[in-house]
Amino acid sequence: MSRIVLGGLAYAVPTFALGFVWHLVLFQRHYEALAIYRSDIIVPFGLVAIVLQGAIFAWLYEKAFAPRSAAFWPQALAYAALGATLSWSYTTLAVGAKHVMTSVPNYLLIETGFTIAQWLIVGPLTVLAFRQPLPLMRGRA
Protein backbone atom coordinates (compact mmCIF):
# COMPACT_ATOMS: atom_id res chain seq x y z
CA MET A 1 0.00 0.00 0.00
CA SER A 2 2.78 2.46 0.82
CA ARG A 3 4.31 2.05 -2.65
CA ILE A 4 1.01 3.21 -4.14
CA VAL A 5 1.07 6.24 -1.83
CA LEU A 6 4.67 7.07 -2.80
CA GLY A 7 3.87 6.52 -6.47
CA GLY A 8 0.80 8.72 -6.16
CA LEU A 9 2.89 11.44 -4.54
CA ALA A 10 5.51 11.07 -7.30
CA TYR A 11 2.72 12.08 -9.68
CA ALA A 12 0.67 14.51 -7.59
CA VAL A 13 3.36 16.74 -6.08
CA PRO A 14 5.26 17.64 -9.27
CA THR A 15 2.08 17.73 -11.36
CA PHE A 16 0.38 20.19 -9.02
CA ALA A 17 3.49 22.35 -8.61
CA LEU A 18 4.33 22.38 -12.32
CA GLY A 19 0.66 22.82 -13.28
CA PHE A 20 0.21 25.77 -10.96
CA VAL A 21 3.38 27.53 -12.14
CA TRP A 22 2.86 26.62 -15.82
CA HIS A 23 -0.80 27.60 -16.10
CA LEU A 24 -1.10 30.41 -13.59
CA VAL A 25 2.34 32.06 -13.66
CA LEU A 26 4.66 31.31 -16.60
CA PHE A 27 2.05 31.04 -19.35
CA GLN A 28 -0.87 32.84 -17.71
CA ARG A 29 -1.10 35.39 -20.53
CA HIS A 30 -1.13 32.62 -23.17
CA TYR A 31 -4.03 30.89 -21.44
CA GLU A 32 -5.85 34.19 -20.98
CA ALA A 33 -5.44 34.83 -24.73
CA LEU A 34 -6.92 31.40 -25.43
CA ALA A 35 -10.00 32.43 -23.40
CA ILE A 36 -10.46 28.85 -22.25
CA TYR A 37 -10.38 29.08 -18.44
CA ARG A 38 -12.75 30.73 -16.03
CA SER A 39 -11.48 33.85 -14.29
CA ASP A 40 -12.00 32.29 -10.84
CA ILE A 41 -10.18 28.98 -11.22
CA ILE A 42 -11.14 26.52 -8.47
CA VAL A 43 -7.69 25.27 -7.43
CA PRO A 44 -8.99 22.67 -4.91
CA PHE A 45 -10.87 20.89 -7.73
CA GLY A 46 -7.63 20.66 -9.66
CA LEU A 47 -5.81 19.31 -6.62
CA VAL A 48 -8.46 16.62 -6.03
CA ALA A 49 -8.30 15.62 -9.71
CA ILE A 50 -4.50 15.36 -9.54
CA VAL A 51 -4.59 13.23 -6.37
CA LEU A 52 -7.09 10.84 -8.00
CA GLN A 53 -4.99 10.67 -11.16
CA GLY A 54 -1.88 10.03 -9.06
CA ALA A 55 -3.52 7.07 -7.32
CA ILE A 56 -4.65 5.58 -10.62
CA PHE A 57 -1.29 6.09 -12.33
CA ALA A 58 0.54 4.59 -9.32
CA TRP A 59 -1.75 1.55 -9.44
CA LEU A 60 -1.12 1.25 -13.19
CA TYR A 61 2.63 1.48 -12.64
CA GLU A 62 2.52 -1.18 -9.93
CA LYS A 63 0.57 -3.61 -12.13
CA ALA A 64 2.23 -2.99 -15.51
CA PHE A 65 5.76 -1.72 -14.87
CA ALA A 66 6.97 -2.58 -11.35
CA PRO A 67 7.10 -6.35 -12.02
CA ARG A 68 9.58 -5.78 -14.86
CA SER A 69 13.26 -5.80 -14.05
CA ALA A 70 14.22 -3.21 -16.66
CA ALA A 71 17.03 -0.71 -16.16
CA PHE A 72 16.01 2.58 -14.55
CA TRP A 73 15.97 4.93 -17.55
CA PRO A 74 14.31 2.59 -20.07
CA GLN A 75 11.60 1.85 -17.50
CA ALA A 76 11.16 5.53 -16.61
CA LEU A 77 10.92 6.55 -20.26
CA ALA A 78 8.52 3.72 -21.15
CA TYR A 79 6.25 4.63 -18.24
CA ALA A 80 6.51 8.34 -19.06
CA ALA A 81 5.59 7.65 -22.70
CA LEU A 82 2.50 5.68 -21.68
CA GLY A 83 1.49 8.19 -19.00
CA ALA A 84 2.04 11.15 -21.30
CA THR A 85 -0.01 9.56 -24.07
CA LEU A 86 -2.91 8.84 -21.72
CA SER A 87 -2.72 12.29 -20.10
CA TRP A 88 -2.42 14.03 -23.45
CA SER A 89 -5.53 12.26 -24.72
CA TYR A 90 -7.76 13.60 -21.92
CA THR A 91 -6.08 16.90 -21.02
CA THR A 92 -5.19 18.10 -24.47
CA LEU A 93 -7.05 16.34 -27.29
CA ALA A 94 -10.39 15.97 -25.51
CA VAL A 95 -10.30 19.51 -24.13
CA GLY A 96 -9.33 20.93 -27.54
CA ALA A 97 -12.19 19.02 -29.11
CA LYS A 98 -14.96 20.21 -26.81
CA HIS A 99 -14.03 23.57 -25.25
CA VAL A 100 -14.46 26.96 -26.83
CA MET A 101 -11.11 28.74 -27.23
CA THR A 102 -9.54 31.30 -29.51
CA SER A 103 -6.98 28.92 -31.03
CA VAL A 104 -7.06 25.13 -30.87
CA PRO A 105 -3.58 24.82 -32.46
CA ASN A 106 -2.07 27.17 -29.84
CA TYR A 107 -3.79 25.24 -27.06
CA LEU A 108 -2.54 21.92 -28.42
CA LEU A 109 1.00 23.30 -28.59
CA ILE A 110 1.15 24.74 -25.08
CA GLU A 111 -0.58 21.76 -23.43
CA THR A 112 1.61 19.29 -25.30
CA GLY A 113 4.63 21.14 -23.88
CA PHE A 114 3.15 20.88 -20.40
CA THR A 115 2.47 17.16 -20.75
CA ILE A 116 6.01 16.46 -21.96
CA ALA A 117 7.55 18.47 -19.11
CA GLN A 118 5.22 16.83 -16.58
CA TRP A 119 6.03 13.27 -17.59
CA LEU A 120 9.76 13.86 -17.91
CA ILE A 121 9.56 14.60 -14.18
CA VAL A 122 6.87 12.10 -13.13
CA GLY A 123 8.30 9.08 -14.97
CA PRO A 124 11.66 8.94 -13.17
CA LEU A 125 10.16 9.94 -9.81
CA THR A 126 7.64 7.10 -10.00
CA VAL A 127 10.33 4.55 -10.80
CA LEU A 128 12.32 5.85 -7.83
CA ALA A 129 9.26 5.61 -5.58
CA PHE A 130 8.83 1.95 -6.42
CA ARG A 131 12.53 1.03 -6.32
CA GLN A 132 13.73 2.73 -3.15
CA PRO A 133 13.55 0.74 0.07
CA LEU A 134 10.94 2.11 2.42
CA PRO A 135 12.42 3.58 5.64
CA LEU A 136 10.42 1.15 7.82
CA MET A 137 11.68 -1.85 5.84
CA ARG A 138 15.40 -1.10 5.95
CA GLY A 139 17.43 -3.67 7.79
CA ARG A 140 14.78 -6.40 7.51
CA ALA A 141 15.63 -9.60 5.73
LINMO-V774861 format. One record per residue. N is the residue number from 1. RES is the residue in one small letter. SS is DSSP state (h for helix, s for strand, l for the rest). NEAR is the number of other C-alpha atoms within 8 Angstrom. D_CENTER is the distance of its C-alpha to the mean C-alpha in whole Angstrom. Layout:
N,RES,SS,NEAR,D_CENTER
N,RES,SS,NEAR,D_CENTER
//
This chain:
1,m,l,4,20
2,s,h,5,19
3,r,h,8,17
4,i,h,11,15
5,v,h,10,15
6,l,h,11,14
7,g,h,16,11
8,g,h,15,10
9,l,h,10,10
10,a,h,13,9
11,y,h,16,5
12,a,h,12,7
13,v,h,8,9
14,p,h,11,7
15,t,h,11,5
16,f,h,10,8
17,a,h,8,10
18,l,h,9,9
19,g,h,10,9
20,f,h,9,12
21,v,h,9,14
22,w,h,11,13
23,h,h,10,14
24,l,h,9,17
25,v,h,8,18
26,l,h,7,18
27,f,l,9,18
28,q,h,10,19
29,r,h,6,22
30,h,h,7,21
31,y,h,12,19
32,e,h,9,22
33,a,h,7,24
34,l,h,11,22
35,a,l,9,23
36,i,l,10,20
37,y,l,7,19
38,r,l,5,22
39,s,l,4,24
40,d,l,4,23
41,i,l,6,19
42,i,l,6,19
43,v,h,6,16
44,p,h,6,16
45,f,h,7,15
46,g,h,8,12
47,l,h,9,12
48,v,h,8,13
49,a,h,8,11
50,i,h,12,8
51,v,h,11,10
52,l,h,8,11
53,q,h,11,8
54,g,h,14,7
55,a,h,12,11
56,i,h,9,11
57,f,h,12,9
58,a,h,14,11
59,w,h,9,14
60,l,h,9,13
61,y,h,11,13
62,e,h,11,16
63,k,h,8,18
64,a,h,8,17
65,f,l,10,16
66,a,l,10,18
67,p,l,7,21
68,r,l,6,22
69,s,l,5,23
70,a,l,6,22
71,a,l,6,22
72,f,h,8,19
73,w,h,7,18
74,p,h,8,18
75,q,h,11,16
76,a,h,12,13
77,l,h,11,14
78,a,h,8,14
79,y,h,11,11
80,a,h,13,9
81,a,h,9,11
82,l,h,8,11
83,g,h,11,7
84,a,h,11,7
85,t,h,8,11
86,l,h,8,10
87,s,h,10,7
88,w,h,12,10
89,s,h,9,12
90,y,h,9,12
91,t,h,9,10
92,t,h,13,13
93,l,h,10,15
94,a,h,9,16
95,v,h,9,16
96,g,h,11,18
97,a,h,6,20
98,k,h,6,21
99,h,l,7,21
100,v,l,7,24
101,m,l,8,23
102,t,l,8,25
103,s,l,7,24
104,v,h,8,21
105,p,h,6,22
106,n,h,8,21
107,y,h,12,18
108,l,h,11,16
109,l,h,8,17
110,i,h,8,15
111,e,h,11,12
112,t,h,10,12
113,g,h,8,12
114,f,h,10,9
115,t,h,11,7
116,i,h,9,9
117,a,h,8,9
118,q,h,11,5
119,w,h,12,6
120,l,h,10,9
121,i,h,9,8
122,v,h,13,6
123,g,h,13,9
124,p,h,13,12
125,l,h,11,11
126,t,h,15,10
127,v,h,12,14
128,l,h,8,15
129,a,h,11,15
130,f,h,11,16
131,r,h,6,19
132,q,l,6,20
133,p,l,6,23
134,l,l,6,23
135,p,h,5,25
136,l,h,4,27
137,m,h,7,28
138,r,l,7,29
139,g,l,4,33
140,r,l,4,33
141,a,l,2,34
//
